Amino acid sequence: MTTNFIVQAPDIARATLDMLAARTRAGAIVPCGAGTPAAYRFPDVARDDALLEAAAQARCDAAFVPGDRRLRQVRLVAMDMDSTLITIECIDEIADMQGIKPEVALITAATMRGEIEFAESLRRRVSLLAGLPVAALERVYDERLRLSPGAERMLSGFAAVGAKTALLSGGFTFFTDRLKARLNLDFTMSNTLDVVDGKLTGHIAGPIVDAEVKAATLRRLKQELGGADGMTVAIGDGANDLPMFAEADISVAYRAKPVVRAKATHALDHCGLDGVLNLFV
């Protein structure tokens, strides 16, 4: 089976393509995808991690992709929400409404690096939000939540081949429910903030959706939707996504922490989420 070397970026200089062509000794440079990001395929290239490093130094995303991998094989795409499908960490922005964003953001960052167990981290952060009006969550959604670049194009591409989409998040239903309706997602799983008299109590209502719950949900959906030759894709950025990655056929670290990039099938550091589509031939 042949292997393709895929290189993509918001913009790629001709000199970069020529340099990579010389290093890969590929017989052709084939444009792939459409629009942004710019993407090129170098056919039948031997795997060499030095090529990935050369592309990274040129500020390009690169991947070795099996020649028989097809977009139409994808049955399920599972995504993290915070800093993956959307550009923000919702809990940090909620905390900003309480005037404690730096304190909460430090805990969030340590959790994403895998330094604090997720459930304990979530309890600690949510406890600091006690007394905050629910209206503050609406402000975060309306004023601060933005989709990551290329998110809608990626979702449209997967929808075109009939793939189902799942938003599996350690975040909150307040946001995942709205994104499900807005983006026509098929499944969501996240945590519910406890509310009394229109204010957050500082507790989670019900079981915590952590890394293992996300992975178990992906495993169940994969069994239901995968079929004999179907593929499952998982996309995330933090340590909490690693068990989900282990359940997927293809995992993509999106602008992720080093520990996550090291465990993923592919990484996107420069392209938007629509770059995931170019990881298929």
C-alpha positions in Angstrom: 0.0 0.0 0.0 1.3 3.4 -0.9 1.7 6.3 1.6 1.0 9.9 0.7 2.7 12.8 2.4 0.1 15.6 2.9 1.3 19.2 3.5 -1.1 22.0 4.3 -1.2 25.5 5.7 -3.2 28.7 5.3 -0.6 29.6 2.6 2.4 27.7 1.3 5.2 29.3 -0.6 6.4 27.7 -3.8 9.9 27.5 -2.3 8.5 25.3 0.5 6.9 22.9 -1.9 10.1 22.7 -3.9 12.1 22.0 -0.8 9.8 19.2 0.3 9.6 17.7 -3.2 13.4 17.4 -3.2 13.5 15.9 0.2 10.6 13.4 -0.5 11.9 12.6 -4.0 8.2 12.5 -4.9 7.4 12.3 -8.6 4.6 14.8 -8.4 3.0 17.6 -6.3 -0.7 17.2 -6.4 -3.1 19.9 -5.1 -5.8 18.4 -2.9 -8.8 19.9 -1.2 -10.1 23.3 -2.2 -9.7 26.8 -1.0 -8.1 27.4 2.5 -6.1 25.7 3.7 -3.8 25.2 0.8 -3.1 21.4 0.7 -0.8 19.3 -1.4 -0.1 15.6 -1.8 3.2 14.0 -2.4 2.4 10.5 -3.7 4.2 7.3 -2.7 6.6 8.7 -0.1 8.6 6.6 2.5 7.8 7.6 6.0 10.5 9.7 7.5 9.8 11.8 10.6 12.4 14.3 9.5 9.9 15.4 6.8 7.4 16.2 9.4 9.9 18.4 11.2 10.9 20.1 7.9 7.3 20.9 7.3 6.8 22.2 10.8 9.8 24.5 10.5 8.1 25.9 7.4 5.0 26.5 9.5 3.0 23.8 7.7 1.0 20.9 9.0 2.0 17.6 7.5 1.0 13.9 7.8 1.7 10.5 6.3 -1.6 9.2 5.1 -2.3 5.7 3.8 -3.1 5.7 0.1 -6.4 3.8 0.6 -7.9 6.0 3.3 -11.1 7.6 1.9 -13.4 10.3 3.4 -16.5 8.2 2.5 -15.3 5.5 5.0 -15.9 7.9 8.0 -19.0 7.0 9.9 -18.4 9.0 13.1 -16.6 12.2 14.0 -16.2 12.8 17.8 -15.0 16.3 18.9 -14.0 18.0 22.1 -15.7 21.4 22.5 -13.5 23.9 24.4 -10.4 25.0 22.4 -11.3 22.5 19.7 -14.7 23.0 18.1 -14.7 26.5 19.7 -11.9 28.9 20.4 -12.5 29.5 24.1 -12.5 27.5 27.4 -16.0 28.2 28.5 -15.3 27.8 32.2 -12.5 30.3 32.1 -14.8 32.9 30.4 -17.5 32.1 32.9 -15.0 32.7 35.7 -14.1 36.1 34.1 -17.7 37.1 34.8 -17.0 36.3 38.5 -13.7 38.2 38.4 -11.6 35.1 39.0 -10.5 34.1 35.5 -6.7 33.9 36.3 -7.3 31.6 39.2 -9.5 29.2 37.2 -7.4 29.4 34.0 -4.4 28.2 36.0 -6.3 25.1 37.0 -7.6 24.6 33.5 -4.1 24.8 32.0 -2.7 22.3 34.5 -5.6 19.9 33.7 -5.0 20.2 30.0 -1.4 19.2 30.5 -2.5 16.2 32.5 -1.1 17.5 35.8 -4.5 17.4 37.7 -7.1 14.7 37.5 -10.0 16.0 35.5 -12.9 15.3 37.9 -11.1 17.0 40.8 -10.1 19.9 38.7 -13.7 20.4 37.5 -15.1 20.3 41.0 -12.5 22.9 42.2 -13.2 25.2 39.3 -17.0 24.9 39.4 -17.0 25.5 43.2 -15.5 28.9 42.6 -18.5 29.9 40.4 -21.1 29.6 43.2 -23.6 32.5 43.2 -23.0 33.5 39.6 -26.3 34.2 37.7 -27.1 31.9 34.8 -27.4 35.1 32.7 -23.6 35.2 32.8 -23.5 31.9 30.8 -25.7 33.5 28.1 -23.3 36.4 27.9 -20.4 34.0 27.4 -22.2 32.3 24.6 -23.4 35.4 22.9 -20.3 37.6 23.3 -17.3 35.3 23.5 -18.0 31.9 22.0 -16.6 31.6 18.5 -16.3 28.5 16.3 -12.7 27.5 15.5 -11.6 28.4 12.0 -12.8 25.9 9.4 -15.3 24.2 11.8 -18.4 24.6 9.6 -16.6 23.6 6.5 -15.2 20.5 8.2 -18.7 19.5 9.5 -20.2 20.1 6.0 -17.6 17.8 4.5 -18.2 15.0 6.8 -22.0 15.5 6.6 -21.7 15.2 2.8 -20.5 11.6 3.1 -23.1 10.7 5.8 -20.8 10.7 8.8 -22.5 11.3 12.2 -21.1 14.0 14.6 -20.7 13.8 18.3 -19.6 16.6 20.7 -18.1 14.9 23.7 -17.1 17.5 26.3 -16.0 17.9 29.9 -17.7 21.3 29.5 -21.3 22.2 30.1 -24.7 21.3 28.5 -25.6 25.0 28.4 -23.1 25.3 25.6 -23.2 21.9 24.0 -27.0 22.0 23.6 -26.8 25.3 21.8 -24.1 24.1 19.5 -25.9 20.9 18.7 -28.9 22.9 17.5 -26.8 25.6 15.7 -24.6 23.1 13.9 -27.0 20.2 13.5 -24.8 17.8 15.4 -26.1 14.3 16.0 -24.9 13.6 19.6 -23.7 15.5 22.6 -22.4 14.5 26.0 -21.3 17.0 28.7 -21.8 18.2 32.3 -24.8 19.9 33.8 -24.2 22.9 36.1 -26.5 22.8 39.1 -28.7 25.9 39.3 -31.0 27.1 42.1 -33.0 30.3 41.9 -31.3 31.3 38.7 -27.8 31.1 40.2 -25.0 28.5 40.0 -24.6 26.5 43.2 -21.0 25.6 42.6 -21.8 21.9 42.0 -22.3 19.6 39.0 -25.7 18.0 38.7 -25.3 14.3 38.1 -22.3 12.2 37.2 -19.2 14.0 35.9 -18.4 13.5 32.2 -14.7 12.9 32.3 -12.2 11.3 30.0 -13.4 7.8 30.6 -17.0 8.7 30.0 -16.1 10.4 26.8 -14.2 7.3 25.7 -17.0 5.0 26.7 -19.5 7.1 24.7 -17.3 7.0 21.7 -16.8 3.3 22.0 -20.6 2.8 22.1 -21.3 5.0 19.2 -18.5 3.4 17.2 -20.1 0.0 17.8 -23.5 1.3 16.7 -22.4 3.3 13.6 -19.0 1.9 12.5 -20.0 -1.0 10.3 -17.6 -3.5 8.8 -15.3 -1.0 7.1 -16.3 2.3 8.7 -13.8 4.6 10.4 -14.1 6.8 13.5 -12.3 10.1 13.9 -11.6 11.9 17.2 -10.5 15.5 17.5 -9.3 17.2 20.6 -6.6 19.3 22.3 -6.1 18.2 25.9 -5.0 15.2 28.1 -8.7 14.6 28.8 -9.1 13.6 25.2 -6.5 10.8 25.2 -8.8 7.9 26.2 -11.2 9.0 23.4 -8.2 9.1 21.0 -7.4 5.5 21.9 -10.9 4.4 20.9 -10.8 6.1 17.5 -9.3 4.8 14.3 -7.8 8.2 13.5 -7.1 10.9 16.2 -6.3 14.5 15.4 -4.6 16.8 17.9 -5.9 20.3 17.2 -3.5 23.1 18.3 -2.9 20.7 21.2 -0.6 20.3 24.2 2.6 18.3 23.5 1.4 15.3 25.5 -1.6 15.1 23.2 0.3 15.6 20.0 2.6 12.8 20.9 -0.3 10.3 21.2 -2.4 11.4 18.2 -2.4 10.0 14.7 -2.0 13.5 13.2 -1.7 17.0 14.5 -2.9 20.4 13.1 -1.1 23.4 14.5 -1.5 25.9 11.7 -4.6 25.0 9.7 -8.2 25.3 10.8 -10.4 22.3 11.5 -11.2 21.9 7.8 -7.6 20.7 7.5 -9.0 17.4 8.9 -10.7 16.8 5.6 -7.3 16.8 3.8 -6.1 13.8 5.8 -8.1 11.6 3.5 -7.2 10.8 -0.1 
